[in-house]
Amino acid sequence: MTTLFGTPEVRPKRKYSLLPLLVVVFLLSYGLMTLLIVEQSNTIESQRSTIQQLLDTKNEVSALKNQQTPQNQAAQVASAPTRAQAEDAEKVQVPAPSTQAVPSEKKSKAHSGAKAQRPLPEKPPTPASDIADERRSLMSI
């Protein structure tokens, strides 16, 4: 405030500033960001090792399947006569028709695929009144 007939009062400057507080906040934030980067790196490495283990396991399983395939073919050739006899026995016993609908092979194969295609809906026939009405005809250039 100034006095009427004197010199103006001089306010003393503030001795404290926000600079030290800002430095501490920035150091804290950079420390947290560094911690986040280190944790992300650890997570990525653990995921990489998990993927490698899964890939190795998949390769082992496919190798086992490849080894078992010749054994399965030999077993199928050996059991082929008994299958023919079982099929003959099934032909003799014809089951009565069921009253419930049995899903066809086409439907079961369609469900096993990625997406089943649905039939397109049929368009209704155009009424005779719309055909004769010239006011509704679309004219484009």
Residue pairs with C-beta under 8 A, 6 or more apart in sequence:
1 9
2 8
2 9
3 9
110 116
110 117
130 136
